[in-house]
């Protein structure tokens, strides 16, 4: 007799910097989405997959929805968030404990009517007083008829198991969309490019990371060694020395940390080469922007 299985598509949404990507990484037990303290570090919808017994969870990590800074790229990222709410089985709406602002209100307006939306209060460790936390939870709970309300601390892995148990109750019967051992819908090349982009977000100024792109030029398995060649594309000539740093120190630091993360991801030694190239106007190029349409 064929085993009865359940499969659920779960969209993770929220304003920038509430911890959506960190939450997804902990839900599947593997770093798939990149993180930083800068808003909209996540620029692509990334699916993380975990299969537990007869249940398969497909979590969709989305860019942070925001209307404060609007340009061509942000407009496409916001559209990507809206599109992620179609044809899904559940929504995880992430807010930061003790902080509910206009950005969160904007996300509430996106929530589909009669959907299986779970309110997840992240970073619960920020509020030490339980009464204050309870008051905050009650206030936010009134914003929408949530299917469930859970308090977590993604970084500490607190409340993750409870969330996984709670959301499976709304999953429909259906065949698995991915093999049981698959963790993401993205290729190893894509994930390696994202790792480099994460380091750029962490080590460059406030604006510059949004004017960059990363391309993987070469990705080869050479025995037990993976050889990777990548290019960081900048929009202006004066941005190149900023990425490289004095004496190449900044690029060396970015390369070194990216290589270590890649080795953890690929479970092999990595030889990484990174180049920096100027390509004026690429950020407004239709080909570049088209990758964010979904």
KEKE-3310 file (N, C-alpha, C; in steps of 0.2 Angstrom, whole numbers, plus 5000, padded with zeros to 4 digits):
npx = (5004:5003:5012:5003:5005:5010:5011:5017:5017:5025:5025:5037:5035:5038:5043:5059:5073:5068:5071:5069:5076:5086:5077:5072:5083:5086:5074:5075:5087:5100:5111:5104:5098:5105:5111:5111:5113:5108:5094:5084:5094:5091:5087:5082:5069:5070:5069:5068:5069:5062:5060:5050:5047:5031:5028:5032:5040:5040:5048:5047:5058:5057:5061:5062:5048:5045:5042:5049:5061:5060:5064:5069:5073:5069:5055:5053:5057:5047:5036:5039:5037:5023:5019:5023:5013:5003:4994:4999:5000:5002:5006:5020:5020:5032:5037:5046:5049:5042:5042:5032:5028:5025:5030:5027:5013:5010:5014:5004:4993:4994:4991:4982:4964:4956:4967:4979:4987:5001:5006:5022:5032:5047:5064:5062:5069:5073:5064:5063:5054:5040:5026:5026:5029:5018:5008:5012:5010:4996:4991:4996:4991:4978:4978:4975:4965:4974:4980:4987:4998:5015:5030:5046:5064:5074:5089:5093:5087:5075:5059:5057:5055:5042:5035:5036:5029:5016:5012:5011:4999:4990:4993:4990:4985:4996:5008:5026:5036:5049:5064:5067:5080:5083:5087:5085:5079:5088:5104:5120:5130:5122:5120:5133:5137:5128:5133:5145:5139:5133:5144:5149:5138:5140:5153:5154:5149:5134:5126:5133:5132:5120:5122:5129:5133:5135:5143:5146:5159:5166:5165:5170:5173:5187:5194:5195:5193:5185:5184:5182:5178:5174:5165:5164:5153:5153:5145:5151:5167:5174:5169:5176:5189:5185:5179:5189:5199:5212:5227:5222:5216:5202:5195:5202:5198:5184:5184:5191:5182:5171:5175:5176:5163:5158:5165:5159:5146:5147:5154:5167:5184:5188:5194:5195:5193:5191:5186:5185:5175:5170:5155:5146:5130:5124:5115:5103:5100:5090:5091:5098:5089:5078:5080:5075:5061:5047)
npy = (4994:5011:5024:5037:5054:5071:5088:5104:5121:5135:5151:5163:5179:5196:5212:5221:5214:5207:5194:5184:5175:5169:5162:5153:5146:5139:5132:5122:5117:5120:5131:5141:5153:5169:5180:5196:5212:5222:5229:5220:5210:5198:5194:5186:5174:5160:5143:5132:5116:5103:5086:5077:5062:5058:5070:5084:5099:5115:5129:5146:5158:5176:5192:5206:5216:5232:5250:5261:5265:5266:5260:5253:5240:5237:5238:5227:5217:5219:5215:5202:5197:5199:5190:5178:5174:5168:5153:5145:5135:5139:5153:5161:5174:5185:5195:5207:5205:5216:5226:5234:5241:5254:5247:5234:5235:5237:5225:5217:5221:5214:5201:5187:5185:5174:5165:5152:5159:5161:5169:5174:5178:5184:5184:5184:5185:5198:5204:5205:5205:5196:5200:5211:5206:5197:5207:5213:5203:5201:5213:5213:5201:5205:5210:5202:5187:5176:5159:5153:5158:5160:5160:5164:5162:5163:5163:5157:5145:5143:5138:5133:5119:5118:5127:5120:5108:5114:5120:5110:5105:5110:5106:5100:5083:5075:5072:5072:5086:5087:5077:5066:5069:5082:5099:5112:5122:5128:5129:5123:5133:5145:5146:5148:5160:5168:5167:5174:5187:5189:5192:5203:5212:5212:5218:5230:5247:5256:5258:5253:5238:5236:5240:5230:5215:5197:5185:5168:5161:5150:5133:5119:5102:5095:5081:5079:5092:5108:5119:5136:5150:5167:5183:5199:5212:5229:5245:5257:5265:5270:5262:5250:5250:5251:5239:5231:5236:5243:5238:5226:5220:5220:5212:5200:5196:5195:5185:5174:5172:5168:5157:5148:5146:5141:5128:5122:5121:5113:5102:5100:5103:5120:5129:5146:5159:5177:5190:5208:5218:5232:5237:5248:5255:5243:5239:5244:5238:5228:5214:5211:5215:5206:5194:5195:5195:5186)
npz = (5000:4996:5003:5012:5009:5013:5007:5008:5003:5009:5012:5018:5025:5028:5034:5030:5038:5049:5052:5043:5034:5042:5050:5041:5037:5050:5051:5041:5044:5038:5030:5019:5014:5013:5025:5033:5042:5035:5026:5014:5010:5006:4989:4980:4978:4987:4989:5003:5008:5018:5023:5033:5039:5033:5029:5018:5018:5010:5011:5007:5005:5006:4998:5009:5012:5007:5006:5007:5001:4984:4969:4953:4955:4968:4967:4959:4968:4978:4971:4969:4982:4983:4973:4979:4987:4981:4977:4988:5003:5016:5026:5034:5044:5049:5062:5072:5089:5100:5091:5080:5066:5053:5042:5044:5045:5032:5026:5032:5025:5013:5016:5011:5011:5022:5022:5027:5039:5049:5063:5068:5081:5081:5088:5102:5113:5115:5123:5139:5149:5153:5154:5146:5134:5132:5131:5119:5110:5110:5105:5092:5087:5085:5072:5061:5057:5063:5060:5069:5083:5086:5096:5094:5093:5082:5080:5091:5090:5096:5098:5086:5083:5087:5079:5066:5069:5071:5059:5050:5051:5042:5030:5013:5007:4996:4983:4986:4981:4979:4979:4994:5000:4996:4998:4993:4980:4972:4963:4966:4961:4961:4975:4980:4974:4981:4993:4992:4989:5002:5010:5004:5008:5021:5023:5016:5013:5017:5005:4994:4992:4986:4973:4966:4958:4957:4948:4944:4936:4933:4938:4944:4948:4954:4957:4974:4976:4974:4961:4960:4951:4951:4948:4954:4950:4947:4947:4944:4941:4952:4962:4962:4968:4981:4984:4983:4992:5002:4997:4993:5004:5008:4999:5000:5013:5011:5001:5008:5019:5012:5005:5016:5020:5008:5008:5019:5014:5002:5006:5003:4999:4994:4980:4978:4967:4965:4955:4951:4942:4931:4925:4918:4921:4923:4933:4930:4919:4908:4907:4918:4928:4925:4931:4944:4942:4946)
capx = (5000:5007:5011:5000:5010:5007:5016:5015:5021:5025:5029:5039:5035:5039:5047:5066:5077:5064:5074:5065:5081:5088:5072:5071:5089:5085:5069:5078:5094:5105:5111:5102:5097:5111:5109:5115:5109:5106:5088:5084:5099:5088:5084:5078:5065:5074:5065:5071:5065:5064:5055:5050:5042:5026:5027:5037:5039:5044:5048:5049:5061:5056:5064:5059:5043:5046:5040:5052:5065:5058:5068:5067:5075:5064:5048:5052:5057:5040:5031:5041:5034:5016:5018:5024:5007:4998:4995:5003:4996:5002:5010:5023:5021:5037:5038:5051:5046:5042:5042:5027:5028:5022:5032:5023:5006:5010:5014:4997:4988:4996:4989:4976:4959:4955:4973:4982:4993:5004:5010:5028:5035:5054:5069:5058:5074:5074:5059:5064:5047:5034:5020:5027:5029:5011:5004:5013:5007:4989:4990:4998:4986:4971:4978:4972:4963:4979:4978:4991:5003:5020:5035:5053:5071:5077:5096:5094:5083:5070:5052:5057:5051:5034:5032:5036:5023:5010:5010:5009:4991:4986:4996:4985:4988:4999:5015:5032:5038:5056:5067:5068:5086:5085:5087:5084:5078:5094:5110:5126:5133:5118:5121:5140:5136:5124:5138:5150:5135:5132:5150:5149:5134:5143:5159:5154:5145:5127:5123:5136:5130:5114:5124:5134:5131:5140:5143:5150:5161:5168:5163:5173:5175:5194:5196:5192:5194:5180:5187:5177:5180:5168:5166:5160:5152:5151:5142:5155:5174:5176:5167:5180:5194:5181:5178:5196:5202:5219:5232:5218:5214:5195:5193:5205:5194:5178:5186:5193:5176:5166:5178:5175:5156:5157:5167:5153:5140:5149:5157:5173:5189:5187:5199:5191:5196:5186:5188:5181:5174:5166:5150:5142:5123:5121:5109:5096:5099:5084:5093:5100:5083:5073:5081:5071:5054:5044)
capy = (5000:5017:5029:5043:5059:5078:5092:5111:5127:5139:5158:5167:5186:5201:5218:5219:5214:5204:5188:5178:5171:5166:5158:5147:5142:5135:5127:5116:5114:5121:5138:5141:5160:5173:5185:5202:5217:5227:5227:5217:5206:5193:5198:5181:5169:5154:5138:5127:5110:5098:5081:5073:5057:5058:5077:5088:5107:5119:5135:5151:5164:5181:5198:5211:5220:5239:5255:5267:5266:5263:5260:5248:5234:5237:5237:5220:5213:5219:5211:5195:5195:5198:5184:5172:5173:5164:5146:5142:5132:5143:5159:5163:5182:5186:5201:5207:5206:5223:5231:5233:5248:5255:5242:5228:5236:5236:5218:5214:5222:5209:5194:5185:5183:5167:5160:5149:5163:5160:5175:5172:5183:5182:5188:5185:5186:5205:5207:5201:5205:5192:5204:5216:5202:5195:5213:5214:5197:5202:5218:5211:5196:5208:5213:5197:5181:5171:5152:5152:5163:5157:5165:5160:5165:5159:5162:5152:5139:5142:5138:5130:5113:5119:5130:5114:5104:5118:5122:5104:5103:5113:5104:5095:5077:5076:5069:5076:5090:5086:5071:5067:5072:5088:5104:5118:5122:5132:5126:5125:5139:5150:5147:5150:5167:5171:5167:5180:5193:5190:5195:5210:5216:5213:5222:5236:5252:5255:5258:5249:5231:5236:5241:5225:5208:5192:5180:5162:5160:5143:5129:5113:5097:5092:5076:5081:5100:5111:5125:5141:5157:5172:5190:5204:5217:5235:5249:5263:5264:5272:5257:5245:5250:5251:5232:5228:5238:5245:5232:5220:5217:5218:5207:5194:5195:5193:5178:5169:5170:5165:5150:5143:5144:5136:5122:5119:5120:5108:5097:5098:5109:5124:5134:5151:5166:5182:5196:5213:5221:5237:5237:5254:5254:5236:5239:5246:5233:5224:5207:5210:5215:5201:5188:5196:5194:5179)
capz = (5000:4995:5009:5012:5010:5013:5005:5009:5001:5015:5011:5024:5023:5033:5032:5030:5045:5055:5053:5039:5031:5048:5052:5036:5038:5055:5049:5037:5047:5033:5028:5012:5013:5016:5030:5036:5046:5030:5023:5008:5008:5001:4983:4976:4981:4988:4993:5007:5008:5023:5023:5039:5038:5027:5027:5015:5019:5005:5013:5002:5008:5001:5000:5014:5008:5009:5001:5009:4995:4978:4962:4948:4958:4974:4964:4957:4974:4981:4966:4970:4988:4982:4969:4983:4991:4977:4976:4993:5008:5022:5026:5040:5044:5054:5065:5078:5096:5103:5086:5075:5063:5046:5037:5046:5043:5024:5025:5034:5019:5008:5018:5008:5015:5023:5021:5033:5041:5056:5066:5071:5084:5081:5092:5108:5118:5115:5128:5145:5154:5150:5153:5140:5128:5131:5128:5112:5106:5110:5101:5085:5085:5082:5065:5056:5060:5062:5061:5075:5085:5089:5098:5092:5093:5076:5081:5097:5088:5101:5096:5079:5082:5088:5072:5061:5071:5070:5052:5045:5051:5036:5023:5010:5004:4989:4982:4987:4975:4978:4982:5001:5003:4993:5003:4990:4973:4969:4961:4970:4959:4964:4982:4981:4972:4986:4999:4991:4990:5009:5013:5002:5012:5028:5024:5013:5016:5017:4998:4989:4991:4982:4966:4964:4956:4958:4943:4944:4929:4932:4944:4942:4953:4952:4962:4980:4976:4969:4959:4958:4949:4952:4946:4957:4945:4950:4942:4943:4942:4959:4967:4961:4974:4988:4985:4983:4998:5002:4996:4992:5010:5009:4994:5003:5018:5008:4998:5013:5023:5007:5004:5021:5019:5002:5010:5023:5009:4997:5009:5000:4999:4988:4978:4975:4964:4964:4951:4951:4935:4931:4920:4919:4920:4923:4938:4926:4913:4908:4908:4925:4932:4923:4936:4950:4941:4947)
cpx = (5004:5006:5008:5005:5007:5013:5013:5020:5020:5029:5030:5040:5036:5042:5054:5068:5073:5067:5071:5070:5084:5083:5071:5077:5089:5079:5071:5084:5100:5105:5110:5101:5103:5107:5114:5111:5106:5099:5089:5090:5097:5085:5081:5074:5069:5069:5070:5067:5067:5058:5056:5045:5037:5025:5033:5035:5043:5043:5051:5051:5060:5060:5060:5054:5044:5044:5044:5057:5063:5062:5066:5067:5070:5057:5047:5053:5050:5035:5032:5037:5026:5015:5018:5018:5001:5000:4999:4998:4996:5007:5013:5024:5026:5037:5043:5048:5047:5042:5037:5026:5024:5023:5028:5016:5005:5010:5007:4992:4989:4993:4983:4971:4958:4961:4975:4988:4995:5008:5016:5032:5043:5058:5065:5063:5075:5069:5060:5058:5042:5028:5020:5026:5022:5007:5005:5010:5000:4988:4991:4993:4979:4972:4976:4970:4968:4977:4982:4996:5009:5026:5042:5059:5075:5085:5097:5090:5078:5063:5052:5053:5044:5031:5031:5030:5017:5008:5008:5002:4987:4988:4991:4989:4991:5006:5020:5034:5045:5059:5068:5074:5088:5083:5084:5082:5083:5100:5115:5130:5129:5120:5128:5140:5133:5129:5143:5146:5134:5138:5151:5144:5137:5149:5160:5149:5138:5124:5126:5134:5124:5116:5129:5130:5137:5139:5148:5152:5163:5167:5165:5175:5182:5196:5192:5191:5189:5183:5182:5180:5174:5170:5161:5159:5149:5149:5146:5162:5177:5174:5172:5186:5191:5180:5184:5199:5209:5223:5228:5215:5207:5193:5196:5201:5187:5179:5187:5186:5171:5168:5176:5168:5155:5159:5162:5147:5141:5152:5163:5178:5188:5193:5195:5195:5191:5190:5183:5181:5169:5162:5145:5135:5120:5115:5103:5095:5094:5086:5095:5093:5078:5074:5077:5063:5052:5037)
cpy = (5006:5022:5035:5049:5066:5083:5099:5116:5132:5146:5161:5174:5190:5207:5216:5219:5211:5196:5182:5173:5166:5160:5152:5143:5137:5130:5121:5113:5115:5128:5138:5149:5164:5178:5191:5207:5222:5224:5224:5214:5201:5196:5193:5177:5163:5149:5133:5122:5105:5093:5077:5068:5057:5066:5081:5096:5110:5126:5140:5157:5170:5187:5202:5215:5227:5244:5262:5269:5263:5265:5254:5241:5232:5235:5230:5215:5213:5215:5204:5193:5194:5191:5178:5170:5169:5157:5143:5139:5135:5149:5160:5170:5183:5194:5201:5208:5213:5228:5230:5240:5248:5249:5236:5229:5235:5229:5215:5215:5218:5202:5193:5183:5176:5162:5157:5153:5162:5166:5172:5178:5181:5187:5189:5187:5194:5208:5202:5200:5201:5196:5208:5212:5200:5201:5214:5209:5198:5207:5216:5205:5198:5210:5209:5191:5175:5164:5150:5157:5159:5162:5161:5165:5161:5158:5157:5145:5137:5142:5135:5124:5114:5122:5124:5110:5108:5118:5116:5102:5106:5111:5099:5088:5078:5073:5074:5080:5089:5079:5072:5070:5079:5094:5111:5117:5126:5128:5128:5131:5145:5151:5150:5158:5171:5172:5173:5187:5194:5194:5202:5215:5217:5217:5228:5241:5251:5254:5254:5242:5231:5237:5236:5219:5203:5186:5174:5160:5153:5139:5122:5108:5094:5088:5078:5089:5103:5118:5130:5148:5162:5179:5194:5210:5223:5240:5255:5261:5265:5267:5251:5245:5249:5243:5229:5229:5239:5238:5225:5217:5215:5213:5200:5192:5192:5186:5173:5167:5166:5158:5145:5141:5140:5129:5118:5117:5114:5102:5095:5104:5113:5129:5140:5157:5171:5188:5202:5217:5226:5236:5242:5253:5248:5235:5241:5242:5229:5216:5206:5210:5210:5195:5189:5196:5187:5180)
cpz = (5000:5001:5008:5014:5010:5011:5005:5007:5006:5013:5017:5022:5029:5030:5032:5038:5051:5056:5049:5036:5037:5050:5047:5037:5044:5055:5046:5039:5043:5031:5021:5010:5016:5020:5031:5039:5041:5027:5016:5005:5004:4995:4978:4980:4981:4992:4997:5008:5014:5023:5029:5039:5032:5025:5024:5016:5014:5007:5008:5005:5003:5003:5005:5010:5011:5004:5003:5004:4989:4972:4958:4952:4964:4972:4962:4963:4978:4977:4968:4977:4987:4978:4973:4987:4987:4977:4982:4999:5015:5022:5033:5040:5050:5056:5071:5084:5098:5098:5080:5072:5056:5041:5038:5044:5036:5022:5026:5028:5013:5009:5014:5013:5016:5022:5028:5035:5048:5058:5070:5074:5085:5086:5099:5114:5119:5121:5134:5150:5150:5149:5147:5134:5126:5128:5121:5108:5105:5105:5093:5083:5083:5075:5060:5060:5059:5064:5068:5076:5089:5091:5097:5093:5088:5077:5086:5095:5093:5097:5088:5078:5083:5082:5067:5063:5070:5063:5048:5046:5046:5030:5020:5008:4997:4989:4984:4980:4974:4981:4990:5004:5000:4998:5000:4983:4969:4968:4966:4968:4961:4971:4984:4979:4977:4992:4998:4992:4998:5012:5010:5006:5019:5029:5020:5016:5015:5010:4993:4987:4986:4974:4964:4962:4957:4952:4944:4937:4928:4939:4942:4948:4950:4958:4969:4981:4972:4968:4957:4956:4948:4950:4950:4952:4948:4945:4940:4944:4949:4964:4967:4967:4981:4989:4986:4990:4997:5002:4995:4998:5011:5005:4997:5009:5016:5005:5003:5017:5018:5006:5009:5021:5014:5004:5014:5018:5005:5000:5005:5000:4993:4987:4975:4973:4963:4960:4952:4944:4935:4924:4921:4917:4920:4927:4935:4920:4913:4909:4915:4930:4931:4928:4942:4948:4942:4951)
residu = (UNK:UNK:UNK:UNK:UNK:UNK:UNK:UNK:UNK:UNK:UNK:UNK:UNK:UNK:UNK:UNK:UNK:UNK:UNK:UNK:UNK:UNK:UNK:UNK:UNK:UNK:UNK:UNK:UNK:UNK:UNK:UNK:UNK:UNK:UNK:UNK:UNK:UNK:UNK:UNK:UNK:UNK:UNK:UNK:UNK:UNK:UNK:UNK:UNK:UNK:UNK:UNK:UNK:UNK:UNK:UNK:UNK:UNK:UNK:UNK:UNK:UNK:UNK:UNK:UNK:UNK:UNK:UNK:UNK:UNK:UNK:UNK:UNK:UNK:UNK:UNK:UNK:UNK:UNK:UNK:UNK:UNK:UNK:UNK:UNK:UNK:UNK:UNK:UNK:UNK:UNK:UNK:UNK:UNK:UNK:UNK:UNK:UNK:UNK:UNK:UNK:UNK:UNK:UNK:UNK:UNK:UNK:UNK:UNK:UNK:UNK:UNK:UNK:UNK:UNK:UNK:UNK:UNK:UNK:UNK:UNK:UNK:UNK:UNK:UNK:UNK:UNK:UNK:UNK:UNK:UNK:UNK:UNK:UNK:UNK:UNK:UNK:UNK:UNK:UNK:UNK:UNK:UNK:UNK:UNK:UNK:UNK:UNK:UNK:UNK:UNK:UNK:UNK:UNK:UNK:UNK:UNK:UNK:UNK:UNK:UNK:UNK:UNK:UNK:UNK:UNK:UNK:UNK:UNK:UNK:UNK:UNK:UNK:UNK:UNK:UNK:UNK:UNK:UNK:UNK:UNK:UNK:UNK:UNK:UNK:UNK:UNK:UNK:UNK:UNK:UNK:UNK:UNK:UNK:UNK:UNK:UNK:UNK:UNK:UNK:UNK:UNK:UNK:UNK:UNK:UNK:UNK:UNK:UNK:UNK:UNK:UNK:UNK:UNK:UNK:UNK:UNK:UNK:UNK:UNK:UNK:UNK:UNK:UNK:UNK:UNK:UNK:UNK:UNK:UNK:UNK:UNK:UNK:UNK:UNK:UNK:UNK:UNK:UNK:UNK:UNK:UNK:UNK:UNK:UNK:UNK:UNK:UNK:UNK:UNK:UNK:UNK:UNK:UNK:UNK:UNK:UNK:UNK:UNK:UNK:UNK:UNK:UNK:UNK:UNK:UNK:UNK:UNK:UNK:UNK:UNK:UNK:UNK:UNK:UNK:UNK:UNK:UNK:UNK:UNK:UNK:UNK:UNK:UNK:UNK:UNK:UNK:UNK:UNK:UNK:UNK:UNK:UNK:UNK)
# end
